[in-house]
Amino acid sequence: MSSYSVTITIDDASIKQLYASGYQLCCLLAAQVGDASTLPLLWSTTKSYMETNVVSWPTTCTVFTAAAPAGPLAAGDVVTAGWSTLMSLGQLLTVQATGNGTISNDGEPGVFAVLNASTTGLLCGLAAAGLPLCALPLPGQTGQVVNSLPKIMLFFANGQLPPLGTAIDKWPGGRTAALLVDASQGNNPTVGFNLNTGWNYQQQGWGTPVPFTEALAPYLIVPEQALVAQRMRLVQRRLPTS
């Protein structure tokens, strides 16, 4: 299976300081959506890092459904995938109240499409390497379209970290500055990290710095007007009108 990857180098002094302060390396992945209420999910954390580290993730995502929270999807909600499947772009997953579904070729071009044919609210989203990366609300009798982006956000955080699958807007605790890395076109970029000076990516165009004061979701969730139109068209085509 093909994958994207980013190499992270950390100087020895920073490694010692990071370990002493209990920092973990955190990773979140990006998605292109037709619904601005989508939220990224904490995808990966690790306490194990060394001078040279490689973070990789598959180019192919799975689509999942999950139980909906009691209220609107919000930062801090923990999303646990209930049912998941491999799909191809352009396919449609039609699900019932249980979250299980069937796949057809009647979706929208270039995206994963999910249609809730029931009257029970659910969540849907994408997962990489079996770990959910974003979640979208999926009320009854509505649909969603989504696609993954070859971008990963990297930062170090300490203290009590939220569990994997937690919906993130602004990071809930202390963290370093983050770096959003575009790993498209197989460039397998290398970045450096120093606890005092932050991320070193030599100001390459594939890197976007994210100050520690800023919310993360706007960098990771990319609403596209074309996907909004595809979402509306999907629902109009596939759900019966009264």
C-alpha positions, -999 to +999 in steps of 0.1 A: +000+000+000+014+034-010+019+060+017+029+096+025+057+103+049+075+131+067+109+128+084+114+147+117+149+154+130+153+166+166+185+177+182+198+158+212+193+187+237+157+191+227+150+154+230+163+155+266+141+185+274+111+171+257+113+138+276+120+156+309+088+177+304+067+148+293+060+160+258+044+137+232+045+140+194+009+146+182-003+143+146-036+153+129-045+148+092-064+171+068-096+167+048-116+185+021-153+187+029-186+201+019-197+209+055-179+235+075-190+219+108-166+190+102-139+187+128-105+170+127-098+142+152-066+136+171-051+109+149-018+098+166+004+105+196+036+089+207+060+092+237+087+075+217+109+097+195+146+100+187+169+121+166+154+109+133+117+099+131+095+090+102+057+095+103+038+078+075+002+073+067-016+055+038-028+074+007-060+054+008-085+061+036-115+041+048-149+056+054-165+050+088-198+057+106-202+063+143-229+071+169-237+108+170-232+128+202-263+140+222-258+175+208-240+190+177-205+177+170-182+198+191-146+200+202-139+175+229-163+149+217-146+115+214-155+097+182-152+059+180-157+043+146-185+018+147-185+005+111-159+011+083-152+001+048-129+007+019-143+028-009-132+043-042-136+079-050-169+084-068-186+057-049-216+061-025-221+045+009-258+043+018-263+036+055-291+027+078-298+035+115-272+009+126-245+027+107-240-003+084-243+003+047-240-008+011-217+006-015-228+016-050-212+035-079-238+062-077-218+088-058-202+121-068-170+124-089-137+127-070-151+123-034-164+098-010-201+102-006-222+090+024-260+090+025-281+084+056-313+068+044-326+065+080-342+090+104-314+084+130-286+109+133-251+095+129-215+107+123-194+097+094-158+104+085-124+092+072-098+070+089-062+063+080-044+032+092-076+023+111-076+055+131-103+082+126-090+115+113-121+136+108-158+135+116-188+150+099-224+152+112-248+129+093-284+136+104-311+114+091-321+118+054-290+138+046-256+131+029-220+142+031-191+143+007-155+142+018-120+136+006-086+133+023-058+157+017-021+148+018-014+171+047-003+164+083+000+187+113+028+181+138+034+194+173+045+184+207+021+186+237+024+177+274+001+173+303-031+152+301-036+146+264-071+139+250-077+103+238-073+094+201-104+102+181-111+134+201-126+163+180-102+192+180-106+229+174-082+248+196-058+224+214-071+220+250-038+221+268-002+232+264+016+226+231+044+239+210+039+257+177+027+234+151+037+228+115+013+218+087+032+197+061+019+191+025+033+157+015+018+157-020+037+148-051+058+122-032+082+149-018+087+131+015+098+163+032+122+165+061+116+189+090+137+198+120+125+206+155+142+225+183+124+232+215+136+268+217+133+278+180+105+256+168+102+240+134+128+243+107+114+236+072+137+261+054+106+282+045+096+257+018+062+261+002+050+228+016+052+240+052+028+262+070+036+273+106+007+274+131+014+295+162+006+279+196-022+304+202-042+295+171-070+270+166-060+239+146-092+230+128-092+259+102-058+246+089-070+210+087-106+212+075-109+227+041-145+235+030-148+237-008-178+253-026-176+226-052-181+199-025-210+219-010-227+217-045-219+180-048-234+174-013-267+192-023-268+173-056-263+140-039-292+145-015-315+157-042-307+128-065-308+100-039-335+108-013-372+108-022-390+141-022-423+146-004 
